[in-house]
């Protein structure tokens, strides 16, 4: 059986289904091929489930502090199976929503494994899609004018430290735990590692966070990373930096034992489980790239600024092309790709205008250059900082740790970067994103009237602080 389409999208994750909706809006006949569930990693094994767990951990910790707000509670406990049940119900609701969007936009969804075929009787160009089904039924052939590869990524493991789904876990597997361990070693202190360290420590798990580099959150501003490290340490997280795990020393019994090397000395680590969070790798295996002229570099598909591959009718977006592996980035890349196919002359994405977030406690949000990056690029900079401790709403909210930092070009006054750590900053970052895309100056943000009392005042005051005109400090 064969069907013809304007666009066939391999992968129904955030990037894939958003691209499909955009294509349908422009009058194209569209199909998605997805081997698992629509919504992909973000909905089922990433953004949404982890944030649901983080929220439960946050509520648990807030409840323990209820007496500070005049609310008396005793013997505060939590039920982890109910926490997991809530997480699953959120996923199910959103999954139903995505399926409804496919029906609303008349997008055909094929649940199977899609593989790109080379030139054949169906087309003189590579790009025909053959769909294989788990039940062994006959393959379906899709003949598209254009293909978008949006197959996402999977957790990367350390050589020699292979996941077993029980004691050695990746970030997918740990989401399915039916009970919490008493202790865990987390290898890798990037976004995923820090979020899990924060969450598990808030759930009373003893966490040892191991990082090979000399700092946690290596992509964040130095001062932001130091603030998060301070807060995690205060929670009781043991943080080992410049430490290399030695996978060959792994011993599995009731607990896990493993050696690590720090400053030339070997140290022994022990815990019930290990979580390996050392990044993600593109899902490009067995999807038929060998049947095309598509270029691969460092295991990622190479594209131009409109996400065209070397095969001009085949595009690729999201985690498979590397870069910023974020759901909102994949979505916008998908829209740009579809608009390019439709000759809408889209603007390429400026990745310095993309916000990133860490949903730990404390939260982190940032956009643009860090202070170190700005100096390394040769900018003469001026910096404004303002703490949450001087913001009335933060006092009311009961969380006054953290700050906002704005980095500007001293010569032009252009904003180079905005960085926040503290309560609800993953919501506050959108103002900074708008400022960046509109090429605003710190003065213009400072002249914007921020309602009082709100947490957003921390951004207005930090903007004024760039030139020393902050009011409340």
N, C-alpha and C positions, 0 to 999 in steps of 0.2 A: 504494500500500500504506500502511495506517495502523495504528498500534499505540497502545494506551492505557497510561499509566503514572501512578503516584502522583507521582513526581518525575522530571523530566528535567533533567540538569545539562549546561550548555554549557561544555565545557572539562574535560579530563582531567588537569590538573596536580595539584599537591599538594593544593590546596584542594578541587578538584572530586572527585578520587577518594576523599579522606578523607570528604567529605560523603556520597558514594555508599555507602561502607561503613557509615557510621553509619545512614543511612536503611534499608539492608538489614537491619541488626541490629534495627531497630525494626519489621521486618515489612513494609516498603514495597516496592512493585515499582518498580525504579529503572533508568534508562538514562543513559549518558554519551554525549555527542556530542563527538568529538575529531577535528580535521582532520589532526593529525599523529600523534605517538606519545604514549601514556599516560605520565604523569610530568611533562609540560610543561617549562617553562623550567628549573625547579630541577634536574630530573634530567638533561636533555639539553644545556642551554645556560647553566647557572648554577651553583647550589650544588655539585653533585657533580663535574662536570668541572673546575671551577676549583680545588676543594679537592684533587682528585687531582693536578693539576699542581703546586699549592703543596707538597704532600707530597713529590713527587719533587725539587723544588727544595731543600726542607729537608734531605732525605737526602743530596743532593749536597753541600751546604754542611757538613753534619755529617761526612761522609766526608773532606772536605778537612781537617777539624780532628781527624781520628782520632788523630794523634800525641799530642794533649793527654790522651787517655785511655789512652796506652800502646800504641796499635795503630798499627803501621807500614804505611802505604800509599804507593804511588808513582804519579805521573802519573794522578791521579784525573780521569776524564772521564765524560761522559754521552752517551747516544744519544737524541736527541730523538724519533726515530720510535718507539723503545721506550717512551719516556715517554707518547707519544700512544696507543700500543697498550694500555698499562696503563690509561690513562684510559678508553678505549673499552670494554675488557673489564669494568670496574667498572660503567659505564653499562648495558651489555648485561645483566649479572647482575641489577642492580636493576630494569631494565625487565621482565625475565622475571618477577621477583617481583611487580611490580605487576599484570601480566597474570594471574598465578596468583591474586592476591587478588580480582580481578574474577570469576573463575570460581568461587572458593570461596564468594563472597558472592552468586552468581547475579545479577550485574549485567550487563545488556546493554550492549555497547559498539558504537557506530556510528562508523565511520571516514569522516567527511565533514564538510562545512561546514554548521553549523546556523544557521538564520535564524528569528527570531521573526516569526510572522504576526499580523496584526490580527484582529479579529472576522471569522469566516467561517462556512462551512457546518459546520466541525468544532467550533466553540465560539463562544458569544456574547461571550467575553472574549478579549483578545489573549493569546498565550502558546502557541498551537500551534506546533510546531517543524517546519520543512521542512528536510530534509537533502539537500544537493547533493553529488554525487560527482565526483571528478576524471575518471573514465572516461566521464562523460556519461550514465550509466545513470539510470533513472527515479528521481525524488526519493522519499524516504521521508517520510511524515508521522507525527509523534509527537504524541499528544494527552495532555498531562499535567494533573494537578490543580494541580501547583506546578512552577515553573521556578527553577533557580538559575543565575545567570550567573557563570561563573568562568573567563572567557576570558583572564585574565592581562594581561601587558604586553609591550612590545617596546622595544628601545633607542631613546632619543631622540637625534637628531642636531642639530648646530648649523646654523642657516640658512646656506646657502652652502657648507657643508663636508660635502658629501654623500658617503656611503660608496660605494666602488667594489669592495669585496671583495678588493682587492689591496694598494694602498698606504694608502688611508684606510679604516679598519676600525671596526666597532662591536664590542660585547662578545660578540655571537654569532659573528661572522665570525672573530675572532682565535683562537677555539678550534680552528679547522680548519687552522691553519698547519702546513705540512709541514716547515718549517725556521724557525729563529729568525732574526730580523734582528740586525744588529750594533748597531743603534740604533733608538730609538723615542721619539716624543713622545706623552705621555699627557695628554689634555685633560680635566681634571676630577679633583680629589683627594678625592672621596668614597670610599665603601667599595670600589666596583669599581675605581676608579683606583688606590687605594693597594694593594689586593691584587695587581693586575697589576704595579705598580711594584716591589713586594717580590719577587714571583715572577721577573719577567724580570731584575731586577738579580742575583738569586741564580743565574740561568742565564747570567750574564756579558754580558747585554745592557746597553748604555749607555742609561739612562732619563732623560728630561727630563720632570718632572711639573709641569704648568701648572695653576694654580688661580686663578680669578677673585676669590675672597674673600681675606681676610687671613690665612687659616689652612687647613691641611688637616683632613680629617675634621671638618667644621663641626658635626656633631651630637653629637660626643663632648665630654667634659669638657676644658677648656683644657689642663690639665696632662697628660692622657692624650695629646692630639693633639701636644703639644710633645715628649713622649717618643718617639712614633712618628716624628716628623719628624727627631729627632736620630738615631734608628737607621737610617732610610732614607738620611740624608745620609752616615752612616758607611759604608753599603754602596756609596756612590758615586752615588746618585741626585741629579740636579740638580733642586732644587725652586724653582719660580718662583711666588711668591704675588702677589696683587693684580695679576694679569697677564691681559690680554684677548687672545685669539687673534683675528687679523684674517683671516677666511676668504677674503676677496676677493683676498688676496695669495698664495694657494696656487700653487706652481709644481711640476709633476710632471716629473721626469726620472728618472734612475737612482735618485736620492734625492729627497726632498721638501723644498722650502723654503717657509717661511711666516713672516710677520711677526707680532709680538705687541707689545702696548703695555703698558709698566710704568712707573708714576709719570710719565706724560706723555711718556715716551721710547719710541721704537720699537726693538725688538731683533729680530734675525734668528735663526730656529731652523732646523735642518737635521737630518734623520734619514731612515732607510730607510722607516719607516712612521709613521703616526699612528693612535692609538687614541682614539676619542671616547667618553668615559664621563661624560656629563653628566646622567644620570638615565634614567628610563623613562617611557613613555606608555601609557595604557590601550588595550587592544585592544577597541574598541567600534565600529569602522567596519564597516558592512554586516551587522551582526548583527540588524537589524530593530528597533532601538530607536525609530525614527520611527513604527513601527506601534503604539506603546504611549504611555502617559502618563508614562513614567519620566522623572524630572528629571535633567538633566546640568548639572554646574557645574565649570568649569575642566577640562573634558574627562574628568571622573570621574562615575560613577553615584552618585547620592545615595540613602542608605538611612537607616532608623532604627537604633536600637541593637541590633535583632535582625536587621538586614540585609534588611528588607523595603523595597522600592521604593515609589513612588507607586501602583504596581499591587500590591495587597497579596498577591497569589498569586505574584508574581515577586520573587525575592530576588537579591542580588548580593554576592559575597565576594571577598576577595583584592585583587590589584593594581588591578582595575577600579574600586574604590571609593576609591583613594588611601590615605592614612594610612600605616601601617607596611607597606611592601612587602617582607614577609618570608614565607618558606614556612611557618614554624610559626604565624605569625599567620593566614594564609589557612586552614590546617587547622582551627584553633580557631574561626575565624569560620564555617566550614562546619558544624562540629558544633553551634554555637549556632543557626545557621539551621535545621538539620534538627530539633533539639530544639524549636525554636519552632513549626515546622510540626506537630510531633507533640504539641503542648500539654504539653511537659515542664517549662515555666516555667524556662528556663535563666537563669542570671545573665549580664548583659552583661559583655563583656570590659573589664577595667580596663587600659588601655594603658600605664599607669605601672608595671604589673606584668609587662610583656613584656620579656624580655632581648633584647639585640642583640649581634651578634658581628662582628668583622672578623678574617679568617683570614690576615692578613699575618704577616710575621715582623719584629717581635714581634706576637703576637696581642693583640686588644683585645676586652673583653667588658664590658657595662654593663647596668644596670637602674635605672630611676627618674630623678630629677632630677640634672642636673649642678650643680656648685657655683654657677655663674653663674645658672642657672635658679632654684635655691633662693633665692638672695639677691634676684633680681628679683621673686620671688613674695612677698617680705617676710618670709621665715623668718629667725629668729635661729638660726644654725647652729653646730654644732661638728663638727670634721673629724678623722678618724683616718687615718693613713697608715702603711704598713709596707712596706719594700722586700724584694724577693726575695733581695737580697744577704745578708740576715740569716736566711735559711731554709736549713737544712741540705740538704734534698732538692734545692734549686735549685743548690747548689754541686756536689752529686753529679751532677746532671743536666748541668751544664756551661753553664747559662744563668741568670745572676744579675741581668740588667738588668730593670727594671720594678718595679711596686709595686701595691698595692691601696689604694684610697681609699674611705672610708665617710663619708657625709654624714648627719648626724642633726639633728633638731629639738631645740634646746637646751631648749625648754619642755616638750615631751612625751616626749623621747627616741626618738620614732619615727624609723625609718630613712627618709631621703628618697631616697638614691641610693647605689649601690655600683658602683665603676668599677675595672677591672683592666687592666693591660697587662703582658705577660710570657709566660713559657712555660705552655702548656696552659690559659690562662685561659678559653678557650671551653668547656672542660669544667668548670672550677671555678665558672662563673657559676650553675650550677643550685642550689648551696647558697644563693646570694644571692636567687635567684628564689623559693625556698621560704621564705626569711626574709621577703621582701616580702609574699607571699600570706598568710602567717600573722601578719603585722603584728608581727614580732619587733623587739626593740630591739637595739642594738649590745651591750648588756650580756648579753642572752640568747645571742647568737652567741659572745661571749667566754667564756661559761660552758659552751658546748658543747665537749666534749673532742675535739680534732682529733688523729688518730693521728700519731705521729712515727716516722720522718721522712716527711713528705708535703708537697707543694706547697700543700695546703689550709691549712696552718698560717698562711700569709700572710693569710688572711681572719680567722682567729681572733685573730691579733695586731693586725690593723688595727682590729678591733672593740674590743679592749681599749684601743687607742691613742686611741679617741674620747674617753675620760675620763682618758687619761694613764697607764693601767695596763699597757701592753705590757711583756712580760717580757724579750725578747731584743734590746732596743735602747734 
